[in-house]
Amino acid sequence: MIALGQKIRRLRVAQQMTQAELAGDQITRNMLSQIENGNAQPSLATILYLADKLDIAPGYFFAEDEDEFLYRKMQRIDKIKQAFAAGAWQRCMALCQDNLNGSDDEVTFILCRCAYQLALRAFAEGRLCAAHSGFVQTLEYASQTIYDTSSLSRTAYDYLTYLAQFDSALEIPSFIRPQKYGDNAEQPWFSAYLQALASVHAGDLSTPEHLLALIDFAEPAFAVHIRARMAMASCDYSGAVQLIERVLTPERGLPPSKPMAYLLYGDLEICCRETGDFERAYRYSTQRVKLLDILLTE
């Protein structure tokens, strides 16, 4: 069992408080030093004072090692839930990671959800390295909790699959296993998008047609991109260009995410090269390279 004085010192250091700041006007700094070093025992009034200053339940000081986490969690869980409910994902993670020196299934599940939301935000903002780290972290947390994270894990894996197209640094780590959908699992639109692109690449155009009719894409630009890839597979490069330019034109109301814009520039480069418009192909190639640099450095 960790001595009472050691627990006080550990909490004080973790909260970046000096001995003088913790002692305040209740006890002397010298007395606090003696308590932390085990040379003096605090009175009940002093214990209650220190617990209040350190934002911890008084019982924590007398708990066995395995009970310490429960005391810390009990003290902070309301703040954690408030941050989670407010969508303050970064703050919620900090409350779990910085203040809880340990974890359980509930806290790990919360961390998993926060990591996923932060990864989605990074992806939408075109910060691919941050998104990649966030989705990997999501899957790591998901493997450590008994709570159901199957849907979230599959979507996180889908995004990692998507990110792997951009750079070797964004490849899926070898320790992460593929996340598959069960026979009765409802397929999210992003997974359908990836399946459609893979089907087009394999020369199968019937599956994308089926998915486009079946799935309600939350972001219409992704559905248009599928149709553009289908046009390219049918050698209708002019039709593909019209579809892609529809997505890239702001007034059309289909603004692509930065990662999709990168893929669209690549598709336009191919279409222009196939139609002999090498000047435009070079221009799109240059735009694509510049955008990739931004995506990997922001």
N, C-alpha and C positions, 0 to 999 in steps of 0.2 A: 504493500500500500504506500502511495506517495505521501510524504509528510505534509502536514498542513502548510508549513512555511514554504515548501517547494511549490505547492499549488498556487499560493498567493503570488509568489515571484513569477511563476510561469504565466499566469493571467495578466499580471501587470506588464510584463515585457511584451506579451502578445498584443496588448492594447497601447503599447508605446507610451506608457506612463512612467514618470520618474517616481522615486520613492517619496519625494517631497509632495508631488501632486497627489499621490494616493493617500499619504498621511493626512494631508489637509490640516485642519485645525483641531482634529479629533484626537490624534496621537502624534508623538514626535517622530521625526524621520529616523532617529536612532532606535526608538522602540520598534518601528516597522522593520528596520534592518535586523534587529535581534530576532524578531518573529520569523522572518524569512530564512534566517540562518539556523533556526531551531533552538536558539538560546533562550527564548522566552515564549510563554503561552499566552495568547490573547484572551481577554475577558469576553463574555457573551456579548456585551455591548459593542466591543471592538469588532468581533466577528460579524455582527449584523451590519455595522458601519462599512467594513471592508467588502462584504457581499454586495451591498447597495452600490458602492463606488465602482465595483468591478462588474456590475450588472449580472450577477449570478445568484442562484438560490443558495441560502446559507447551508443547506444540507449537503451541497457539493463538497464542502471542505471536509466532511466526515465520511464521504462515500468511499466504498471500495473502488478500485481502479475500473472495473467493468461497469460500474454505475455512473461514472463521471459523465459519460456521453449523454445519458438520459437526463441528467440534471441540466446540462448545457442546452440540450434540445428543448426541454420543457420551458426553459427561460426565453428561448428565441423563436419557437415555432410560430407564434402569432405574427411576428414581424416577417418571417419567411413567407407565410401564407398571404399576408397583405401585399408583399412585393410581387408574389406570383400572380395574385388576382389582378393586380394593376398592370401586369405585363412588363414589370421592371426586371427583365430577365437577368441583366448583369448584376444588379443589386441583390437579387434573390440568390444567385450563385455565390456571390461574395459572402452573404450571410451564412450560407451552408458551408462553404470552404474555409473561410477565415475564422469563424466563430465555433464551428463544431469540429473538434479534433477527433474525427471518427465518422462513421456513417451507419445507417441501417437501410432497410428496403424502402421506407417512405422517403427519406432524404435523398437516396440515390435516384429514386424515380423522379423527384423534383429536379435534381441536377440534370437528369437525362432530358426532361422536357425543356429546361432552360437552355441547355446546350443546343438542342434542336432548333429552338426559336431564334437563337443568336446566329446559328449557321444559315438559316433561311434569310435572315436580315442581311448577312454578309453577302450571300449569293445575289440577292436582289440589288444590292448596291455595287455589285461587280468586284467584290473583294474575294477572289477565288481561293487564295491561300488560307484566309481566315475561315471561309466556308468549308473548305476541305478539313481543316483541323476540327471545326465544330461538329461536322457530321461523323468524323472518326470518334470524337469524344462522346457523341450521342450513343454510338454503338457500344463503346466500352462501358458506359454507365448502364445501358440496357441489359448487358450480359451479367450485371451484378445485382439485379433486383428481381424479386419474384413477381412484381406487378407486371401486368400485360403491356408490353411495349412492342408487340409484333407489328402493328400497322406503322407505327413511328419508325421502327427499325428498317422495315422494308423500304419506306420512302427515303430515309437517310441513305440507304445503300443505293437506291436509284440515283440520287444526286451525286454520289461518289462515282458511279458509273459514268454519268454525264461529264463530270469534271475531268475524268481520266483522258478525255479527248483533247484537252487543252495543252497539257505539258506532262512530261514524265514525272515531275515532282508532285503531281496531283494523282498519281496512281493509287489504287486501293491497296492499303497495307496487307501483307501476306497473312497476318494473323486474323484478319476479318473474314468471316465466312459469308458466302452469298446468302441473301435473304430472299426466300421464295414465297410466292403467294399460294395459299391453299386453294383447293377446288371451289370452296364456298366464299372465299375472300373477295370483297369488292375491290376492283382494280382502280387505284387513284388515277387521275387524269395524267399526271406527270409520268407515271409508269407506262400508261398507254402510249404516250408520246414517244418514249424511248423504244417501246416495242414496235411501234409503227416505223420509226426510222430504221431499226434493225431489219425489219421485214422488207422494206424498200431496198436496203443494201443487199439483201439476199435474193432480190428479184421477185419477191412476193408482193403484188399490189392489191390482192384481195383482202388480206388481213388489215392493212391500213384503212381501206374503204369501210370495212366492218367496224373498226374502232371509231372512225370518224362519225359513223351513224349511231354508235352505241354510247360513246362517252361524251359527257358535257364538259368541255375544256374550260377551266376557270379563266384562262388567259387565251383569247381567240388567236393571238399571234402564233401560238404553237400549232394550232390546227392548220393555219395557213402555211406554216413551214412544212408540215407533212405533205400538203398538196403540192408545194413547190418541189419537194424531193421526188414525189411521184411523177411530176411533169418531166423532171430531169431524167428519171429512169426510163421514161418513154421517148426520150430525145426531143421533147418539146421545150427547148431551151428558151425560146422567146416567151412562152407561156409562164415558165418558171421565173423569168426575170420580172414579168409583170406582177406576179404574186409576191415576190420578195420585195420589190420596190413599194408595193402596197403596205407592207409591214414597216418598211424603213421611212415611209412618208408620214410625218407627225400628224398632219391634218386628217389622215385616214382613221385616226383613233385606235391604232393597233401598235403602240410603241413597244418595241422589243426590249428585253433586258439586255444589259451589256454583253453577257455571255452569248445570248442568242445572236446579237448583232455580229459578233465575231464569226459565228458559223454562217450567217447570211452573207457576209462579205466573201467568205470562202466559196460559197455556192455561186455567187455572182461572178467570181473570178473564173470558176469552171465554165459557167454558161457563156461568158464572153469569149473565153479561149476556144470553146467548141464552135462558136459562130464566127470565129476569125477576128473578133474585135479585141486585138491584143493590147491596144492602148488602154481601154477600160479595164481589161483584165489586170494590167499592171497597177492601175490606180486602186482597184479594189484589194489587190494583194498588199499594197503599201498600207492602206487603211487597216487591213486585218492585222498586220504585224504591229503597227502602232498601238492598236487597241489591246492586243495580247500583252504588250509590255505594261500597259496600264492595269490590266486585269490581274497581273501577277505581282505588281508592286504596291498597289493601293492597300 
